[in-house]
Amino acid sequence: MIVITIEGGIIQGISSDDPVDQGKDVAVIEYETEWANPKKVHKVPQGKGETTDATIERAKVGVLFRPVAKYLKTARF
């Protein structure tokens, strides 16, 4: 399972309990650009020739904290 941790609307981390995922590159696309630095806003394709403004950040998948992984295997959500 890949887990994306968000606090206050900001991604704090991306982690996984699967060693195959760990270290992989991921792209985080944020479509709310109201407060973004204009130099970091990109035109992201949406299909049919349309684009939408978004910021894109690169991150790597890290190791999921063992107690969290254990909890997620039994949690109902």
C-alpha positions as a LaTeX table, in Angstrom:
\begin{tabular}{lrrr}
\hline
Residue & $x$ (\AA) & $y$ (\AA) & $z$ (\AA) \\
\hline
Met1 & 0.00 & 0.00 & 0.00 \\
Ile2 & 1.27 & 3.47 & $-0.86$ \\
Val3 & 0.45 & 6.14 & 1.72 \\
Ile4 & 0.47 & 9.89 & 1.05 \\
Thr5 & 0.61 & 11.93 & 4.23 \\
Ile6 & $-0.90$ & 15.43 & 4.05 \\
Glu7 & $-0.94$ & 18.11 & 6.74 \\
Gly8 & $-2.49$ & 21.50 & 6.16 \\
Gly9 & $-2.88$ & 20.75 & 2.47 \\
Ile10 & 0.85 & 20.11 & 2.08 \\
Ile11 & 2.26 & 16.67 & 1.31 \\
Gln12 & 4.53 & 15.66 & 4.16 \\
Gly13 & 5.60 & 12.28 & 2.80 \\
Ile14 & 4.96 & 9.37 & 0.47 \\
Ser15 & 5.69 & 5.88 & 1.75 \\
Ser16 & 4.96 & 2.22 & 1.05 \\
Asp17 & 5.03 & $-1.10$ & 2.85 \\
Asp18 & 6.12 & $-2.82$ & $-0.39$ \\
Pro19 & 9.89 & $-2.81$ & $-0.94$ \\
Val20 & 9.26 & $-2.80$ & $-4.71$ \\
Asp21 & 7.74 & 0.70 & $-4.45$ \\
Gln22 & 10.41 & 2.18 & $-2.21$ \\
Gly23 & 12.76 & 4.59 & $-3.94$ \\
Lys24 & 10.47 & 5.03 & $-6.96$ \\
Asp25 & 9.94 & 8.53 & $-8.30$ \\
Val26 & 6.45 & 9.97 & $-8.03$ \\
Ala27 & 4.97 & 13.20 & $-9.35$ \\
Val28 & 2.65 & 15.23 & $-7.14$ \\
Ile29 & 0.33 & 17.42 & $-9.19$ \\
Glu30 & $-1.49$ & 20.24 & $-7.35$ \\
Tyr31 & $-4.26$ & 21.96 & $-9.27$ \\
Glu32 & $-4.81$ & 24.73 & $-6.73$ \\
Thr33 & $-2.34$ & 27.32 & $-7.91$ \\
Glu34 & $-3.82$ & 30.47 & $-6.37$ \\
Trp35 & $-0.89$ & 30.92 & $-3.96$ \\
Ala36 & 1.78 & 29.20 & $-6.04$ \\
Asn37 & 4.90 & 30.87 & $-7.33$ \\
Pro38 & 4.03 & 31.71 & $-10.97$ \\
Lys39 & 7.43 & 30.35 & $-12.08$ \\
Lys40 & 6.42 & 26.90 & $-10.76$ \\
Val41 & 3.04 & 26.73 & $-12.52$ \\
His42 & 2.85 & 24.44 & $-15.56$ \\
Lys43 & 0.21 & 23.82 & $-18.22$ \\
Val44 & $-0.82$ & 20.20 & $-17.63$ \\
Pro45 & $-2.65$ & 18.38 & $-20.46$ \\
Gln46 & $-6.24$ & 17.39 & $-19.67$ \\
Gly47 & $-7.33$ & 15.84 & $-22.96$ \\
Lys48 & $-8.98$ & 17.11 & $-26.13$ \\
Gly49 & $-6.18$ & 19.70 & $-26.44$ \\
Glu50 & $-7.08$ & 21.41 & $-23.16$ \\
Thr51 & $-4.64$ & 22.24 & $-20.37$ \\
Thr52 & $-4.99$ & 23.23 & $-16.73$ \\
Asp53 & $-2.58$ & 25.16 & $-14.53$ \\
Ala54 & $-0.88$ & 23.07 & $-11.85$ \\
Thr55 & 2.31 & 22.80 & $-9.86$ \\
Ile56 & 4.33 & 19.59 & $-10.08$ \\
Glu57 & 6.74 & 18.29 & $-7.48$ \\
Arg58 & 8.92 & 15.21 & $-7.62$ \\
Ala59 & 9.26 & 12.95 & $-4.60$ \\
Lys60 & 10.55 & 9.47 & $-3.81$ \\
Val61 & 8.58 & 6.73 & $-2.09$ \\
Gly62 & 10.00 & 6.01 & 1.35 \\
Val63 & 9.53 & 3.23 & 3.89 \\
Leu64 & 6.15 & 3.10 & 5.63 \\
Phe65 & 6.44 & 3.21 & 9.42 \\
Arg66 & 5.77 & $-0.38$ & 10.57 \\
Pro67 & 3.03 & 0.45 & 13.15 \\
Val68 & 1.16 & 2.45 & 10.51 \\
Ala69 & 1.41 & $-0.39$ & 7.99 \\
Lys70 & 0.11 & $-2.85$ & 10.59 \\
Tyr71 & $-2.80$ & $-0.56$ & 11.47 \\
Leu72 & $-3.76$ & $-0.03$ & 7.81 \\
Lys73 & $-3.96$ & $-3.79$ & 7.18 \\
Thr74 & $-6.79$ & $-4.11$ & 9.72 \\
Ala75 & $-8.43$ & $-0.67$ & 9.64 \\
Arg76 & $-11.84$ & $-0.18$ & 8.05 \\
Phe77 & $-12.08$ & 3.00 & 6.05 \\
\hline
\end{tabular}
